[in-house]
Amino acid sequence: MMAWRAGLRARSLHAPRFSQQPTAFLPRRAKPGPGAVRYASDAAPAEAAKETTKEAAKEAPKEIPRRAARGSRKGLYGTSLALVLLVGYIYGTDTRASIHRYGMVPLIRMLYPDAEDAHHAGVDSLKMLHRFGLHPRERGDPDRDGALTTEVCQNSLGRC
């Protein structure tokens, strides 16, 4: 009748299959080295301390020397980063860059389904970019060939 109050002898519920982590995946403890053994007597720790200081003094010159190329590696990384940023700036601010047509336009259409909201967001972002000098601009002189030049009443309209 009182089987649910069986106490310590009651059988536990079965645990889920992966509820316990196998011991193979647990981090292993580092094994103590030969100098890490503790002694039981009072005299032994003092002697062990003297020995460890002597060993440490012997091992001190064996430190790994710093590489001389560390400064040139930092210079190479800094130069590479500056070059990537410069090329990214020139490409990103060019109006003919394909990222503007195939990247930004679909992104704006995805973020703003309403065309009017997308227009206002685009104008506001271009105003902000213009304040920081990061706005897209026309590189070169595409009107130099005169393809858009026309004559009206014997006056040439186009390049002035």
Rosetta constraint file for C-alpha pairs under 8 A:
AtomPair CA 2 CA 6 HARMONIC 7.08 0.50
AtomPair CA 4 CA 10 HARMONIC 7.77 0.50
AtomPair CA 5 CA 10 HARMONIC 7.90 0.50
AtomPair CA 6 CA 10 HARMONIC 5.23 0.50
AtomPair CA 15 CA 19 HARMONIC 6.52 0.50
AtomPair CA 21 CA 25 HARMONIC 7.10 0.50
AtomPair CA 21 CA 26 HARMONIC 7.64 0.50
AtomPair CA 22 CA 26 HARMONIC 7.18 0.50
AtomPair CA 32 CA 36 HARMONIC 5.67 0.50
AtomPair CA 32 CA 37 HARMONIC 7.25 0.50
AtomPair CA 33 CA 37 HARMONIC 7.45 0.50
AtomPair CA 35 CA 48 HARMONIC 7.91 0.50
AtomPair CA 35 CA 52 HARMONIC 7.33 0.50
AtomPair CA 38 CA 45 HARMONIC 7.70 0.50
AtomPair CA 39 CA 44 HARMONIC 6.16 0.50
AtomPair CA 39 CA 45 HARMONIC 6.38 0.50
AtomPair CA 40 CA 44 HARMONIC 7.60 0.50
AtomPair CA 41 CA 45 HARMONIC 7.36 0.50
AtomPair CA 42 CA 46 HARMONIC 7.45 0.50
AtomPair CA 43 CA 47 HARMONIC 6.59 0.50
AtomPair CA 44 CA 48 HARMONIC 6.00 0.50
AtomPair CA 45 CA 49 HARMONIC 5.97 0.50
AtomPair CA 46 CA 50 HARMONIC 6.35 0.50
AtomPair CA 47 CA 51 HARMONIC 6.28 0.50
AtomPair CA 48 CA 52 HARMONIC 6.11 0.50
AtomPair CA 49 CA 53 HARMONIC 6.20 0.50
AtomPair CA 50 CA 54 HARMONIC 6.28 0.50
AtomPair CA 51 CA 55 HARMONIC 6.16 0.50
AtomPair CA 52 CA 56 HARMONIC 5.97 0.50
AtomPair CA 53 CA 57 HARMONIC 6.08 0.50
AtomPair CA 54 CA 58 HARMONIC 6.32 0.50
AtomPair CA 55 CA 59 HARMONIC 6.15 0.50
AtomPair CA 56 CA 60 HARMONIC 5.97 0.50
AtomPair CA 57 CA 61 HARMONIC 7.87 0.50
AtomPair CA 58 CA 62 HARMONIC 8.00 0.50
AtomPair CA 59 CA 63 HARMONIC 7.52 0.50
AtomPair CA 69 CA 73 HARMONIC 6.07 0.50
AtomPair CA 70 CA 74 HARMONIC 6.33 0.50
AtomPair CA 71 CA 75 HARMONIC 6.21 0.50
AtomPair CA 72 CA 76 HARMONIC 6.07 0.50
AtomPair CA 73 CA 77 HARMONIC 6.20 0.50
AtomPair CA 74 CA 78 HARMONIC 6.03 0.50
AtomPair CA 75 CA 79 HARMONIC 6.01 0.50
AtomPair CA 76 CA 80 HARMONIC 6.04 0.50
AtomPair CA 77 CA 81 HARMONIC 6.09 0.50
AtomPair CA 78 CA 82 HARMONIC 6.16 0.50
AtomPair CA 79 CA 83 HARMONIC 6.10 0.50
AtomPair CA 80 CA 84 HARMONIC 6.13 0.50
AtomPair CA 81 CA 85 HARMONIC 6.14 0.50
AtomPair CA 82 CA 86 HARMONIC 6.11 0.50
AtomPair CA 83 CA 87 HARMONIC 6.17 0.50
AtomPair CA 84 CA 88 HARMONIC 5.97 0.50
AtomPair CA 85 CA 89 HARMONIC 5.99 0.50
AtomPair CA 86 CA 90 HARMONIC 6.24 0.50
AtomPair CA 87 CA 91 HARMONIC 6.03 0.50
AtomPair CA 88 CA 92 HARMONIC 5.70 0.50
AtomPair CA 89 CA 93 HARMONIC 6.00 0.50
AtomPair CA 89 CA 134 HARMONIC 7.73 0.50
AtomPair CA 90 CA 94 HARMONIC 6.31 0.50
AtomPair CA 91 CA 97 HARMONIC 6.31 0.50
AtomPair CA 92 CA 97 HARMONIC 6.81 0.50
AtomPair CA 92 CA 99 HARMONIC 7.58 0.50
AtomPair CA 92 CA 136 HARMONIC 7.09 0.50
AtomPair CA 93 CA 97 HARMONIC 7.89 0.50
AtomPair CA 93 CA 134 HARMONIC 6.34 0.50
AtomPair CA 93 CA 135 HARMONIC 5.89 0.50
AtomPair CA 93 CA 136 HARMONIC 3.98 0.50
AtomPair CA 93 CA 137 HARMONIC 5.88 0.50
AtomPair CA 94 CA 136 HARMONIC 5.34 0.50
AtomPair CA 94 CA 137 HARMONIC 5.44 0.50
AtomPair CA 94 CA 138 HARMONIC 6.08 0.50
AtomPair CA 94 CA 139 HARMONIC 6.22 0.50
AtomPair CA 95 CA 100 HARMONIC 7.27 0.50
AtomPair CA 95 CA 136 HARMONIC 5.33 0.50
AtomPair CA 95 CA 137 HARMONIC 5.53 0.50
AtomPair CA 95 CA 138 HARMONIC 5.61 0.50
AtomPair CA 95 CA 139 HARMONIC 7.55 0.50
AtomPair CA 96 CA 100 HARMONIC 7.67 0.50
AtomPair CA 96 CA 138 HARMONIC 7.59 0.50
AtomPair CA 97 CA 101 HARMONIC 7.52 0.50
AtomPair CA 98 CA 102 HARMONIC 5.86 0.50
AtomPair CA 98 CA 103 HARMONIC 7.46 0.50
AtomPair CA 99 CA 103 HARMONIC 4.73 0.50
AtomPair CA 99 CA 104 HARMONIC 6.35 0.50
AtomPair CA 100 CA 104 HARMONIC 4.97 0.50
AtomPair CA 100 CA 105 HARMONIC 6.50 0.50
AtomPair CA 101 CA 105 HARMONIC 5.67 0.50
AtomPair CA 101 CA 106 HARMONIC 7.93 0.50
AtomPair CA 102 CA 106 HARMONIC 6.58 0.50
AtomPair CA 103 CA 107 HARMONIC 6.23 0.50
AtomPair CA 104 CA 108 HARMONIC 6.03 0.50
AtomPair CA 105 CA 109 HARMONIC 6.15 0.50
AtomPair CA 106 CA 110 HARMONIC 6.05 0.50
AtomPair CA 107 CA 111 HARMONIC 6.18 0.50
AtomPair CA 108 CA 112 HARMONIC 5.80 0.50
AtomPair CA 108 CA 118 HARMONIC 6.35 0.50
AtomPair CA 109 CA 113 HARMONIC 5.62 0.50
AtomPair CA 109 CA 114 HARMONIC 8.00 0.50
AtomPair CA 109 CA 115 HARMONIC 7.82 0.50
AtomPair CA 109 CA 118 HARMONIC 7.06 0.50
AtomPair CA 111 CA 118 HARMONIC 7.97 0.50
AtomPair CA 112 CA 117 HARMONIC 6.27 0.50
AtomPair CA 112 CA 118 HARMONIC 5.19 0.50
AtomPair CA 113 CA 117 HARMONIC 7.86 0.50
AtomPair CA 113 CA 118 HARMONIC 7.34 0.50
AtomPair CA 114 CA 118 HARMONIC 6.27 0.50
AtomPair CA 115 CA 119 HARMONIC 6.10 0.50
AtomPair CA 116 CA 120 HARMONIC 6.33 0.50
AtomPair CA 117 CA 121 HARMONIC 6.13 0.50
AtomPair CA 118 CA 122 HARMONIC 6.04 0.50
AtomPair CA 119 CA 123 HARMONIC 6.15 0.50
AtomPair CA 120 CA 124 HARMONIC 6.08 0.50
AtomPair CA 121 CA 125 HARMONIC 6.09 0.50
AtomPair CA 122 CA 126 HARMONIC 6.12 0.50
AtomPair CA 123 CA 127 HARMONIC 6.17 0.50
AtomPair CA 124 CA 128 HARMONIC 6.33 0.50
AtomPair CA 125 CA 129 HARMONIC 6.16 0.50
AtomPair CA 126 CA 130 HARMONIC 6.00 0.50
AtomPair CA 126 CA 135 HARMONIC 6.17 0.50
AtomPair CA 127 CA 131 HARMONIC 6.44 0.50
AtomPair CA 127 CA 135 HARMONIC 7.99 0.50
AtomPair CA 128 CA 132 HARMONIC 6.81 0.50
AtomPair CA 129 CA 133 HARMONIC 6.09 0.50
AtomPair CA 129 CA 134 HARMONIC 4.90 0.50
AtomPair CA 129 CA 135 HARMONIC 4.87 0.50
AtomPair CA 130 CA 134 HARMONIC 5.85 0.50
AtomPair CA 130 CA 135 HARMONIC 4.83 0.50
AtomPair CA 143 CA 147 HARMONIC 7.05 0.50
AtomPair CA 143 CA 148 HARMONIC 7.27 0.50
AtomPair CA 143 CA 159 HARMONIC 7.50 0.50
AtomPair CA 144 CA 159 HARMONIC 7.88 0.50
AtomPair CA 146 CA 158 HARMONIC 7.33 0.50
AtomPair CA 146 CA 159 HARMONIC 7.23 0.50
AtomPair CA 148 CA 158 HARMONIC 6.19 0.50
AtomPair CA 149 CA 156 HARMONIC 6.85 0.50
AtomPair CA 149 CA 157 HARMONIC 5.61 0.50
AtomPair CA 149 CA 158 HARMONIC 4.32 0.50
AtomPair CA 149 CA 159 HARMONIC 6.78 0.50
AtomPair CA 150 CA 156 HARMONIC 5.79 0.50
AtomPair CA 150 CA 157 HARMONIC 5.24 0.50
AtomPair CA 150 CA 158 HARMONIC 6.44 0.50
AtomPair CA 151 CA 155 HARMONIC 5.27 0.50
AtomPair CA 151 CA 156 HARMONIC 4.40 0.50
AtomPair CA 151 CA 157 HARMONIC 5.76 0.50
AtomPair CA 152 CA 156 HARMONIC 6.50 0.50
AtomPair CA 152 CA 157 HARMONIC 7.06 0.50
